[in-house]
Amino acid sequence: MAILYNTPLLAALFGIIFAQIVKIPIHYFLNGKLDWKLMTSTGGMPSSHSAAVTSLTTAIAYEEGLGSPLFAVSAIFGVIVMFDATGIRYQAGQQALVINQMRVDFQTFVQEAKGWQQKDGQQKIQELKTLLGHKPSEVFAGALTGILISVVIYTFIV
């Protein structure tokens, strides 16, 4: 099973797992609430996307060197993933916040409208997910996490 000896792959997977787990105590420290759903959710501090791609890229740099084409591909891939996490996905989350508020405002308007009759068995509308992307600080923290993971692996384990 050669895949078990693929250190860059294992470093990237560990980066994802570590970043997802560490979100829970960070959230607890900042908000005073334990939220176990953060283990499987997107967004939050640190970015597991950034941790994964920087851990992968750093591991490839250790194995192949900074001048290798494989490092170049991994570095560009990492930049695109981190840009997407802070740009498109973050903005989609912000739009979801506004849409959710518009829905609440509309429901309030409808309930307060004169002569409005409530329907029996009205279904609850599911809110859009607002925690889709990352703030630049979350991506930066994820990137540092990933780099440190690979540095530790290649310094003390491999």
N, C-alpha and C positions, 0 to 999 in steps of 0.2 A: 504494500500500500504506500506508494510513493507520495501520495497526497498528504500523508501525515508528516512528511519531512519537508513540505513546501513552506518554508519559514515565512516568506512574504504573505502568502495566503493566510497562514495561521495568525500572523501579526495583525492583519487587517480584520479578521474575524474577532480576534481578542479586542481590538480597538472598538468595534461595534458593541460587543457585549459589555466591556468596561464602561463606555460612555453611557449606555442605557442604564446600567446599574447605578452609576454615580449620580445620575439625575435625581434619584429619589432622596438621598441625604441632602443634596444641594437645595432642592425644592423645600424640604423640611426645614432646613436652616434659614432660608429666606422667607418662608410663608408660615411656618409653624404647623404645617399639615403634611401627613404622610399620604402620598398618592401613588399607589402601586401600579396604576395604569400607565405611568410614565415609562415603565419597562418596555412597553410595546408601542408607545406612541411616537409620532414624529414631532420635531421641534423641541425646544428646551435647551438647557445648558448642561453639558457641552453638546455640540453637534456630533452625533455618531457618524453622520456622513463624512464630516471633515476628519474625524478620528480615523475612520477606515481608510480613506484615500491617502492621508498623509502617512499613516503607518505603513501602508502598502508601498508608497513611493520611497519612504525612507529605507525600508527593507530592501527594495530593489537597488537603491543607491549603495547600500552596504554590499550586496552580492554582485552587482554588475558594474558599478561605478557611475559617477555623475556624467560621463561622456557617452554612455551607452544609449542606443536607440530605445531600448526598453524603458530606461529611466525617463527619456523624453516623452514617450507615450503616456507613461504613468503620471508624470508631472502635469501634462496638459489635461489629461482626464481628471485629475484632482482639482485643477483650477476651474474646469467647467462644472464639476459637481458642486464645489463651494460657491461659485457664482450663482448657480441655479438655486442653491439652498437659501442664499441671502436675497436674491432678486425675485424671480418668478414665484417661488413657493411662499416666500414671506408676504408678497403682495396679495396672493390668493387668500392667505389667512386674514389679512387686513380687510379685504373685500367681504369675506365671510362674516367678520364682526359687524360691518355696516349692514349687510343684508339681514343678519339675525336681529339687529336693533330695529330695522324697518319692519320686520315681521311682528315684533312685539308692539311697535307703535300702531301698526295696522290693526292688530287684534284688539288693542285698547280702544281705538277709534270705533271699530265695529261694535264692541260691547257697550260702548257709551252712546251709540247712535240711537236717536229716539225711535221707539217702536221696533227695535230689533228683537227677534225671537231666537232664543237659543235652540239649537237642534239637539235632540237626544243622541247620545253615543258619538259625539263629535270626536274624530281621531286627532290625537296630538301630533303636531308636525315636528319631525326630527330636525334639530338645529344643524346647520352646516359646521363642519370642523374648522376651527379658527387657528389651531396650533399646527400649521403645515410647514412653515419654514423657520428660518433662524435669523436673529439679529446678527450683525457683523461680530459683536463680542462673543456670541455663542459659537460662531464658525471659527473664530480665532482660538477660543479655548479648546474646541475640538481638534483643531490642527495641532496645537501644542501637545494635546493629549496623545494624538497619534504618533507624532515625532518621538515623544518621550517613551512611548511603549516600544517602538522599534529600537531606540537607542539602548534601553534597558535589556531587551531580548538579545541584541547582538553584543552587548558588553558583558552580560553576566550568564547568559544561557548558551548561546551558540559558540 
